[in-house]
Amino acid sequence: MASINPINFLSNRNGIPRIASTSVSVNTADVTFNFNSDFTFSRNFSGLVLVKLDQSIPSGTTTTLPILLSSAIGTQPVVTKNGAAVTVAEITGTGIYLMYFDRSTSTLQLIA
C-alpha cells in the first residue's frame, strides 16, 4: 500500500511566491503600489506571499490612507488580521512584507 505524504497537500509546497512593486502612487483617497506581475496567481491559490515594496511612500503622506496593490488585472486592498484596512502608518518603509492571500474571499492580509 502506498503511503500518502501530507506535504503534497500544503498551499505553498513549491515555496513562497514573491512579487515586487514597480512604482507607488499617492492620491487623496489611498496609496497604491503597482506591480507588473499577476498577484492573484491562479484561480485556486491561497497561501503566503512575500510582497517586496521597492518604493518609499513619500514623506508627508497622510498616515491614515489605505494601502492598495494594483496590477493590470485589478486592485487589491490590504487588510489587517481583524479586517481593517492597512494604512500608511503600518508600512514602515521599503522591504519585504509577509502577507496571506485567500482566493475564496479575495482577501490579502498583512501578517508581518
C-alpha positions as CSV (number, residue, x, y, z in Angstrom):
1,M,0.0,0.0,0.0
2,A,1.4,3.4,-1.0
3,S,1.8,5.9,1.8
4,I,0.5,9.5,1.4
5,N,2.8,12.3,2.1
6,P,0.8,15.2,3.6
7,I,3.4,17.7,2.4
8,N,2.0,17.3,-1.1
9,F,-1.3,18.9,0.1
10,L,0.1,22.2,1.5
11,S,-0.7,25.5,-0.1
12,N,2.8,26.7,-0.7
13,R,4.5,23.4,-1.5
14,N,6.7,25.0,-4.2
15,G,7.9,27.8,-1.9
16,I,6.5,31.1,-1.1
17,P,5.8,33.3,-4.1
18,R,7.3,36.8,-4.2
19,I,6.2,39.8,-6.1
20,A,7.9,43.2,-6.3
21,S,6.4,46.7,-6.8
22,T,7.4,48.8,-9.8
23,S,6.0,52.1,-8.6
24,V,3.9,53.9,-5.9
25,S,1.2,56.5,-6.4
26,V,-0.5,58.7,-3.8
27,N,-3.8,60.5,-4.1
28,T,-6.3,61.9,-1.6
29,A,-8.0,58.6,-1.2
30,D,-5.3,55.9,-1.0
31,V,-1.7,54.8,-1.6
32,T,-1.3,52.3,-4.4
33,F,1.7,50.1,-5.1
34,N,1.8,49.0,-8.7
35,F,3.0,45.6,-9.9
36,N,3.8,44.1,-13.3
37,S,3.1,40.6,-12.2
38,D,-0.3,38.9,-11.6
39,F,-0.6,38.9,-7.8
40,T,-3.7,36.8,-7.8
41,F,-1.6,33.8,-9.0
42,S,-4.1,31.2,-10.0
43,R,-7.8,30.7,-9.6
44,N,-7.4,28.4,-6.5
45,F,-4.3,29.9,-4.9
46,S,-4.5,30.6,-1.1
47,G,-1.3,31.0,0.8
48,L,1.6,33.1,1.9
49,V,3.0,35.7,-0.4
50,L,6.2,37.8,0.0
51,V,5.5,41.3,-1.2
52,K,8.6,43.4,-1.9
53,L,7.9,47.1,-1.7
54,D,10.8,48.8,-3.6
55,Q,9.5,52.3,-3.4
56,S,9.1,54.5,-0.3
57,I,5.8,56.2,0.4
58,P,6.6,60.0,0.0
59,S,7.2,61.8,3.3
60,G,4.3,63.9,4.4
61,T,1.7,61.4,3.1
62,T,-1.3,61.2,5.4
63,T,-0.8,58.2,7.7
64,T,-4.5,57.2,7.6
65,L,-4.7,56.5,3.9
66,P,-5.3,52.8,3.0
67,I,-2.8,50.7,1.1
68,L,-3.7,49.1,-2.2
69,L,-1.8,46.7,-4.5
70,S,-2.5,47.1,-8.2
71,S,-1.7,45.2,-11.4
72,A,-3.1,45.0,-14.9
73,I,-5.8,42.7,-13.7
74,G,-7.1,44.8,-10.9
75,T,-6.6,46.4,-7.5
76,Q,-6.5,44.6,-4.2
77,P,-6.8,46.3,-0.8
78,V,-4.6,45.1,2.1
79,V,-6.2,44.3,5.4
80,T,-5.1,43.5,9.0
81,K,-6.0,40.4,11.0
82,N,-9.3,42.0,12.1
83,G,-10.2,43.0,8.5
84,A,-9.4,46.7,8.9
85,A,-7.6,48.5,6.1
86,V,-3.8,48.6,6.3
87,T,-2.7,52.2,6.4
88,V,0.4,54.2,5.6
89,A,1.2,54.2,9.3
90,E,1.7,50.4,9.2
91,I,4.1,50.4,6.2
92,T,7.3,51.3,7.8
93,G,9.5,51.6,4.7
94,T,10.8,49.6,1.7
95,G,11.4,45.9,2.2
96,I,9.7,42.6,2.2
97,Y,6.3,42.2,3.9
98,L,4.7,38.8,4.6
99,M,1.0,38.6,3.5
100,Y,-1.6,35.9,3.2
101,F,-3.8,35.7,0.1
102,D,-7.1,33.9,0.3
103,R,-8.7,33.4,-3.2
104,S,-12.0,32.3,-1.8
105,T,-12.6,35.6,-0.1
106,S,-10.2,37.7,-2.3
107,T,-8.5,38.9,0.9
108,L,-4.9,40.0,1.2
109,Q,-3.9,40.2,4.8
110,L,-0.7,41.7,6.2
111,I,1.0,39.3,8.5
112,A,4.3,40.9,9.2
